[in-house]
Amino acid sequence: MLVSVIVPTYKDVQALELILDALKLQTYKNFEVIVAEDNDSEEVKSFLKNYSSDYKIKHFFHADDGYQKPKALNSAIRLSDGDYLIFFDGDCLPYSNFVEVHVKNADKNLVLCGRRVNLGDDLSSDLRAKRIFVQDLEHHFFQYYFKMKKDGARHVECGMKVISSLKLHKVLKSKTALIGCNFSLHKEQMLKVNGFDESYPKNTTLADDVDLEWRLKYIGMEVKSVKYTAQLLHLNHPRANRVSNNKFNLEQMSKKQENNNYFCEDGVVKKAVE
């Protein structure tokens, strides 16, 4: 099965290079990568033009007009050739079996949802400078555990590998919610809800996960956790405030739910202008 790995990015070529390097080490090889740039950067274009990989890389970009991540992601979906879509953020580094875990658990009735380790400043700097690599933390997790804790990392336990067949994994993973930094599903199912809803204000992350989750559940999809089996390491960085209109956004979503508007009008396919 061909997989489309969709990675949104914004003004962070250094992290993008680390991600593409980590994807070279994936145990599952039948995938393409779509870089969904929420910007139009010559630096990214130049980097991708000169970057060498064994997998195909596609690049979407548009003018920088504020936070338009849902638009970039929908455009990436239109570019995708894969039957299966995996999404993770442009500041997250995948373990070597990340794609394989998502593919092995793939089911047309499921949207798979994982989590990430939020690293602190020191280890993030070490990864960016290539003093250490994602595989170091992956294969020597317990050696780095206390370094991560000392560095102020959060959700460190999410970097621990637990074999999915073990009872321990069933106890630990628990129920989860969809978060935009780590999830996957069949493309066919994503198109049934028309992808991400671009109609929300540009300063919200609601469309990336909360809104998408209820619409997928509406068509009968079940959320399944791949926590502790599909790991990501998140590089620390300053965060923008995108919750200023949160109340308004939630009110808009409630109206859509009341009207059963699970197929968003402003999504992958645009409503025809009469």
N, C-alpha and C positions, 0 to 999 in steps of 0.2 A: 504494500500500500504506500503510495506517495503521500508524504506529509508536507504541509506548508507551515514552516515555523515563522511566525510573524512577530517582529521585534520593533516596537515604536522607539524612536530616538529623538532627542532634541539637544543640539549643541554639546555633544559629549562623544567626540570621535575616539578618545582614549578608551572609554568604556565599551564602545562599539567594537573596537579591535579586540579587546579581551573576550567579548562575547563570541565573536566569529572564530577566534582561536580555540575557545572552549568547545564550540560546535564541531570543530575538526576532530575532536577526541570522542565524539559520540559513538556508542556501541551499535546504534541503529543508524544506518547510512542512507536510506532511501528518503531523503528530504531535500527540499529547497528552502531558502531563507529569503524572506521579504522584509527589507528594511523600510519601515513606515515612518518617514521623517516628517515631523510637524514643523517644518521649516524648509527653506530653500538655500542650502549651504554649499558653496563651492568646495569647502574643505571636505565635506562628506563625499561629494561627487569625485573629487580627486583621490581620496582615500580608497573608495570602492573600485575605482578604475584600475588602481595599482595593486589591489589586494588579491592574493592568489589563494584559491581554495579548491577542494575536490567536489564541492557541492555548488549548485547554481544559486546566484544571488541576484535578486531583483530589488529595485529601488523606487519607492514612491516619494515625491516631495511636493510641497505647495508653499505658497507665500506665508511668511510668519505673520499671522493676524490674531495673536492671542492663542489661548489653549484650544486646539482643535484636534486633540488626540482621536476622538471617535471618527472624525472625518478621515484622518490618515489611516486608521484601522480598516474602515469600510473600503477605502481605495485599495488597500493591500489585499483584502479579500477578493476584490474584483480581479486583481493581478494573479491570484493564486491558481495553481493547477492541481494542487493536492486534493485528495478526497477527505483528508483529515487536517484540522487546523489546531495548532498549538500556539498559545499566546504567552509571552512573558516580557517584562519591561526592559528598557534599554539601559538600566543600571543594575541588572541582575546577571549573575554568572551561573550557568547550569553545571551540575555534576555530569559525569560522563555517561550515565545511563538515563538521563532525564527524558530524552525523546523516547527511548525504548520503554520506559515505565508507562508513559502516556499511551503509547501504541498498544502495549500488551493489555491494558485495561480498557481499551476503546470499545464502546458499545453505542449503537444508535439511540438507545434510550437514556444514555448517561452524558452528563457534562462533568468532567474530571477536574477537581479543584485541589491545588496544593498550597503551600505556604513558602516562606523564605526566612532566612536568617538575616536580621538587620545588623550588619557589622558596624563596629565603631570606627573612629578616624584612623587609628594606627594601622590596623590590618587592611583597611580600605586603601590607605596610602601605599602599603607594601604590595598589594595586588596591582595597583595602578602602575607602580614603578617596576613591576615584574621581579621583585625580590622574592616573592612567593607566588604560587599559582593555585588556581582553584582545585587542582588535583591534590595539592598538598593538604588542604583542609578536608577534602573528600576522603582521602585514604589514611589520614592521620588525625581524624576528628578529635579523638580524646586527648591527643597531645596538645591540640590547640584550644581545647575547651576552656581552660582557665585563662588563657591569653585573651580569648574572646570575651569572657566575663569581665576581666580586668579592663578591657578596652571599652566597656559599656555597651557591648552587643546586646540586642534583644532577640527573643525567640530563638535562643541558641539551640534548644532541643530540636528544632526543626531541621537542623543539619545532620542529625543522627540517622544513620541508615538502619532500618528495621526491615527484615525480610517479610514480604507481604503474606507469606503462607504461615507465618508464626502467629500463635494466639496473642502474643504481646502486641503485634501490630494492630490487631482487631480491637484491643483494649485501648491503645494509645490514640488511634487516628480519630475516633469519635465523629460526630456529625460536623459538617463544615459548611461555610457559605462560599459563594463564588467571589473571588477577588481577582481583579484584572491583571495582576502581576504573574499569575500562574494558573492557567486553566486550558482545557482542550475539549473539542467536540468534533463530530462529523460536520463537514461543510454543508451538507444537505440540511442538517438541522438548524444551523446558523442562518441559512437562507430562508427557512420557514418563518423566522421572526424578523427577517430583513436586517440582520446585523445590529450594529450599535445605533442608538437613536441620537442623531445630531441636532435635534431640535432644542435640547436643553441649553441653558446659557453656557458660554465658553469657559467659565471659571469653575465648573463643577466636574467631579469625578463620578457622579451618580450614574452616568450612561455606561461607564466602563464595566460595572459589575452589578450594583444593586438593581438597577432598572432591567438590565439584561437577564438577571437571574429570574425575576418574577415572570418575564415573558417566556423564557425557556420552560419554566415549570408549568406555565399555562398550557403549553402544547404537549405536556406529559413527560417532560424530561426530568430525570432524577439527578440530584447533585450527589456525587460520590467523592469521598476524600482519597487523595493520593499523598497525604501528609506522611512524612518519614520515608517515602519511597521516591518521590520526584522533587529533589531539592534544588534550591537556588540560594546563592549568596548575594545579598544586596549591598552595594557599595554606598557608604554613607555620603550625604551631601546636604546642603541647605535645602529646605523644602518651602515651596511657595504655598500661600494660603489660598485654597480653592473652595472654601466652605462658606464664604460670605453670603451666598444666596441659598443656603441649604434649605431653609424653611420653604422658600418659594419653589425650589426644585422638587421637594417632597410633595408639595401640594399639586404640582403639575403631574407627578407620577401617580398620585392617588386618583386624579381625574382620568388618567389613561386606564388605570386598573378598573375603575368603576364602569368605564365604557368598553372594557375588554379589548383595548387597542394593543394587542400583543404584537401585531405586525406594524412596525413603525413606518410612518410615511416618509420620513427623512432618514433613510438608511442606505443599504448597499444599492438597492434599486430606488430611484427617485420617482416621486409621484409626477405624472405627466401634467404639464401646464396646459390648461384648457384655453 
